[in-house]
Amino acid sequence: MNADSDLNRAMTRRLFFRRSGTGIGTMALASLLEPGLFIARAAGSANGFPDGLKALHVPAKAKRIIFLFMSGGPSQIDLFDPKPKLQELSGQPMPDSLTQGQRVAQLQGAPLLCMGSRYQFSRHGQEGAEFSELLPWTARMAGDITLIRSLQTEAINHDPAVTFMQSGNAQPGRPTMGAWMSYGLGSGNTDLPAFVVLVSGQGTGQNLHTRYWDSGFLPTIHQGVQFRAKGDPVLFVSNPPGMSPKMRRRILDTIRGVNQQTLQEAGDPEIATRISQYEMAWRMQSSAPELMDIAREPDSVFDLYGPEARTPGTFAANCLLARRLAERDVRFIQLYHRDWDHHGELPKSIGGQCQQVDRAGYALVQDLKQRGLLDDTMVIWSGEFGRTPMSQGPNNRDTYGRDHHMKAFSGWVAGGGFKAGAVVGATDELGYAVTQDPVHVHDLHATILRLMGIDHTRLTWRFQGRDYRLTDVSGKVLPALLA
């Protein structure tokens, strides 16, 4: 090479480093302002947002999920896990060998006294599963569900525990289960969201934050959409006064054109989300009211769900809507029912809660079953944790309460490839710790994903230099739960 070419090459290097220095700073600033801008993504779809899985990892047993979430933490000691020994020791101190050094919530520093349940239990189904007298309808379907008595979580207070159950992590900011399903599998119905949320209960207990159905660092197209019992099923889905459908369509077309041009220039997936959500809102102007109109259901359906099903916003009405959503191939249907946080006066409160959810949960499973939907629809019933076998407040059979308990609690699952008529897991004679077949929340998530045809270690999203997944770095599929 001659001297001139060497000089040009040197100048080119200097130019490269000068421009790179300012360019890297620009990229760093852009990534702070919009963290999702430079995320590594799966190949984009025609809509510009990730497709998630291109093919299932394993054959799927289920197509959709209905999660009946009992917010506040139902007492497994009074509903699902009878303990005669605890009954015998009521009023006596819990053994130090069980409780010493263990985390408790509000009982820290208080006397830890045994408190057996005041409710009677009886056996049902071929496996002889025991259910409380508070759950006569759930007991009727003992042959259709798997009762899990060994659930475990890692958070002892409500907000982190709900966050953990929904997203696999106690810290806010991760995608929730429904968002992962939307991202991985998409929607089965182009006229309704893939992830729908319904809320019931008095709301006098713990708050329900909208981030419990958030998409986290996934594109916001995957976040849950709350359907409401009064007014517009979805906020602002109706045209405002004076705007005709034709005018609305013309405005949407104009906005879409501007957004599409901006998307091509910027490549920001959130612009694709906005385009998609505008179109979804347009389609929901007809699909959502038709969905919510349960008055057309025959009387036989209301006879099954009970009279509360005729009242919008009740758990029974939401269970009926969940079946209608399942019929329309919505991927993930989340029902939240509030006010299970019984620190005191548990006998006064828990009976009313059970009356609201017991028959409706039974009706949902039977309704799905008789329509041929239960085989490919998972139904999950659980809170964020359970309650202690120790009493809180007065140690009195009429007024006792129970504190939060994360080491052992109960729930049930049905349909969608779960084993029917089984009891999985066991706790010690006082109901304090799991002694057989533990089912950690990560394990439950891994098993749910497996039944949906997904290897939980392979459904990931790269964020801030790391691949994330619903089960974090844990979780295993539990054969004991599978049919």
N, C-alpha and C positions, 0 to 999 in steps of 0.2 A: 504493500500500500504506500502511496506517496503521502507527503506531509499534509496536503490539503484534505485528503479523505480522512486522515487521523484527526485533524482539527474538527471536521464536520461531525465525526463520530463522537468526539468529546463534547462538542456543543449539544449534540442530541441527548447525550447522557445527562448533561446539566439541565437541559430543558425538561427531560423526563422527571428528574428528582424534584425540580422546582414545582412542576405542575402536580406531581404526586403528593408533595407535602401539603399543598392547599386542598387537593382533592380528598385526601384521607380525612382532613379536618371537617370538610363538608359532609362526607359520608358519616362521620361520627356524630355530628350535630343532627343529621337527618335521622339516624337510628335512635337518638334520644327523643326526638320529637315524635317519631312514628316507629315504635319498636318492631312492628310487623313488616316494615318495608323491605328488609333484607333477609327475612327468614327463608331458609331453604324449604321449598314446598314440593308436594307431589305435582305431577304433571297437571296443568290446568285443564279445566273442562271448557266447554263452549261458552259457559257463563263467566269464566275468568277466575273462579275460586277452586280450591282443591277438590279432587274427587275422592281422596282418601284411598280406600282399597280398590285395586283394579279387579281383584278376584278374592273370594273367600279363601281363608287358609285351610279350613276343614269344612265338611258338610254341616250346614246349619240345621238345628232342630227348631229354632224359633225365628220369627220374622219381626216381632215387635215386643215391647215391654210395657207393662203397667205397674208402676211402683206406688203402692199405698203407704205413704210415709206418715207415721204417727209422731208428730213433732212434740217433743217434751220428754219422751222416754217412758213408755208403758211399763208397769210393774210386772215382770215375768213371774215373780213369786206369787202374785195373786191371779195370774191368768193362765200360765202355761207350764210352770215348773213346781209342782207340789213338793213340800218338804215336811214330812211328819216329825222328823227330829227337831226341826226349827220350831214347830208348833209346841213340841214337848218342852223346849228350853225357853219359851217366850218369857221375857222379863229378866233373863239371866245374861251375864256378859258374854259377848262373842269371844271365842278362844283367841288368846294373843297370838298363837301360832299361825292363825289365818290373817289377822288384821295388823299386827305390829309392823310399823314401817311402810304400810301400804297407803296409797293415795286415796283420800276421800275428798268430797267437795265441801259441803257445809257442816259435816259432822266432825271436822278437824278439831280435836281438843275436847269433844263432848263424849259422854259415856256411850259405848257401843253395845247396845242391848239387843238381844235376839227378839224378833217379832214374827211369829208365824202368821200365815194368812187367815183371815176370818171366813174365807169362802171355801165351799166344798168342791172337790174335784171328782170326776168320774171318768171311766175308760170308754173309748170309742174306737171303732174301726178294727180291722184284723190285727193290727199291731198293738192294740190296747192303749193308744195314746191318751194321756190324761189332760182334760181341759176343765177350766173353772166353770162353775155354774153361771158366771157372768157372760160366757160365750157359748150359749146353747146352739146358735146357728153355725158357728165355726166348727163346733164339735160334730155337727151333722155331716160335714164334708171331710171328716178325718181321712177317708179313703181317697180323696182327691188331692190332698196337700202333703207336703213334707214339713213337719214341725222341726225347727232347729232350736235346740236348747243350749248351744255352745257358742253363740256369737260373741266376738270380742272386738273392741276398738281401742284406740290409743288416746282419746281425748275425754276429759272428765267433766267439762262444762259445755253448755248447749251449743253456743255458736261454733267453736272449733269442732265439736263432735258432729253437728249437722254438716259442716263443711267437709269433714273427713269422710262421712258416709257418702256424700254426693260427689266428691272430687278425688278421693284417695289421699288427701293431704289436709292437715288442720289449718294451714295458712290460706287465706283468700288469694285468688288470682289464678288458680288452676281451672281448666275446663271441667265442667260437671259431666256426669255420666251420660245424660241425654245429649249434650253437645258432642261428646266423643262418638256416640252412635250416629248422630247426624253427619258428622265429618266422615266417619268410616264407611257408612252404609247409605247415606243419603235418605231421601224421602220416598215413600211408596205412593205418594199422592201429591201431584203438582199444584193442587188447589188449597192445600193446608200445610202448615209448618211440619217439619219432621219431629219437632220437640214441643209438646203442648203441656201447660201447667194449669191445674185446677186447685183452688184453695177453699177449705171449709173450716168450721170450728169457730169458737167464740173469740179467739185472738186475745184473751186476757192473760195468757202465759207469755211464752217467748215470742219475740218478733220473728217474722219471716222476711228475710232480706232477699231482694231480687237477685243478688249474686249467687244464691243457692241454685239458680238455674242459668247461670252465666256461661259464656263461651270461653272465658279466660283469655289466653293468648291465641286461641283459634279465631278465625274470622268470625265476625259477629253474626253472620248468616246462620251460624249453628247454635245461637243461644235460644233458650226456651221462650215461648210466647204464652203469656198468661191469658186465658179466656175467663171472662167475668160473667157473673150471674145477672147483673143489672146493666141496663143501657147497652151500648155497643159491646158485642162479645169481645172485641179487641179495641183498645182505645184508638179513636180517630179513624176507624176503618170506614165509617160512613161519610158520604159527601156532606159538606156544610150546607146550611140553607142557601138556596139560590144557585147552587152549582148542579148542573145536569150531568148525567153520565157521559154524554158526548163531550161536554166541556172538560170534564175530568180526564177523559181519554186523550184529548188533544194536549192538555198540560203535561200528562205523563209522557207522551211521545216526545214532546219538546225537551223535557228534563232528561229523558233517556238519551237523546241525541247528544246533548251537552256532556253528560256523564260518560258516554261511550267514547267520545273524542278525548276526554281527560284521561280515561282509563288507558287508552292506547299510548298516550304521551307519558303518563306517570307510572303505569303498571301497578298501582296500589290496589291490593285485593279488596280493601274496604269500599272502593268505588264500585266494584262488581257486586259487593253485598248490597249497596244502596240500590243499584239497578234491579237486582233480584227482588229486594224487599218491596220496592214500589209496585212491581208486577204482582207479587204475592198479595199485597194489600188490595189491589184491584180485583183479583180473582176471589179473595175472601169476602168481598162485598156480597157475593151470592152464596158462597160455600159455607161461611161461618153462620149466618142466620139459619140456614137450612139444617146445619148440624145441631144448633142449640135448640131447635124447635122440637122438644120431646113430647109435646102435647099430642102428636100424631101416633105415638106408641100405643099399642092396644092395652086394654085394661089388664090383661093377663100379665103384662110386663110390670105394671105398677103393683099388682098383687104379689109378684115375686120380690120386688125391691122394697115394698112397704110404702105406707102413705107419705113418708117424708120425701120420697122421690119426686113427688109433684111440686115440691117447693124448691125453686132455683137456689143454688148456693149451698145446699145441704150435702153432706157426704154421700147420701143415697143418690141424690140427683147427679152428683159428679161421677159416681160409679156407673150410672146409666150412660152418662156422656162418654165415659171411658170406653164402654162397649161400643158405642157409636163411632168413636174415634178409631178403635181397633178395626171395625168393619171397613173403615175408609183408609186403612193401611198407614195410619200415622205411626211412626217408628217408635217413639218414646213418649209415654203418657204418664205424667207425674202428678199424683194427688197428694196434697198436704192437708192433714187434719190436725188442728192445733189443740192445745190445752191438756196435755198429758203430764204436766210437771207437778206431781202431787207430793210436795214436801210436807204437807199437813192435811188433815181431814181427808185422807185418801178414800176411806169408805164412802164419804159423802159425794165424792166427785167421780170415782172410777166407774161406778155403775151407769151414770148418765153417758159417759164417754162410750162405754161398750154398747149401750143401746143405740147410739148413733152409727157405729161402724160395724157391728157384728152381723146383723142381717144383710146389710148392703154388701159387705165383702163376700158373704156366702152367695148372694144373688148374682154378683158379678161373675164369680167362678162358674156357677150353674148356667148362667145365660150364655157365657162364652162356650161352655161345653155343649149345650144343646144346639148351638149354631155351628158347631164344627170349628170354632176358633181357638179353643183352649190348647189344642195340640201344637199350634205354632205361635201361641201368645204366652209369655211369661207373666205371672202375677207374683209380686213380692210384697210382703207385709212386714214392716219393721219400724222401730224408732231409731234414734241416734245412739242410744245406750239403754240400759235397764235401770232397775232400782235396787237398793241395798236390802239384804235380809235383816239389817238392823233398823230399828225404828228411828224416826226423827220427830221431835216434839214429844208430847205425852205418850208414855208407853202404855197405851190403852187401846183395846180392840175396836173401840168405836171411833177413835179420833187419831189413830197413828198416821204418820206420814213415812215416806222413804226418800233417801237421798239418791243422788246419781250413782250409777254403778257401771263401770266400763269393762270389768273383768269377765263378766258372764251375763248374757241376756238372751232373750228368745225372740223368734219371729217365724214366719212360715213362707213357703214358696209353693207355686203350683204351675202346672202346664209347661209348655215350651221345652220339653226334654228333661224336666226335673222328675225325680222319682216320686211316685204317688203313694200315699198311705204309709209313709215311713216316719220314723223319729230318728234324728241325727244328733249325736252329742249328748253329754250328760254333765252335771255339776256335782259337787260334793254334797254331803247330807244336809248342809246348811244353805246351799245355793250360793256360796260365795265365789268359788273358783271352778273353772272347767276341768273336768277329770277325764273326758273322753271326746275324741274327734273335734278339736277346736276349729271354729270357722271364723277366721279373722276377716275383717272387712275387705282387705286386699284379696283374700281367697275367694270371697263371695263375688267380687268384681271379676276376678279371673275366670270363675266358673260361668258367670253370666255371659261374658264375652265369648267363651268357648261355645256355649249353646247358640250364640248368634253367628257362629262360623268364624270367629276371630281368635287368633293366637294373641293373647294379651301382651306378649313381649314384642309384637311386631306392628301394633297399631301405635305409631309414634308421631310426634311433631317436634321439629327442631326449633328451639327458642333459646336465644342468648348463648349459643354455642353448645347446647346440650339437647339430646333427644329425650323428650318427656313422654310418659304414658299414664293411663289411668291408675295402674297398679304401682306406680313409682318404680322402685327397684325390688319389689317383693311380690308376693302372691303366687298361689299355685292352684291349679284346677283340682276340685275335690270329687273323686269318683263316688263317694258316698251319697252325693246329692243327685247324681245322674241316673236316669232311667236305664 
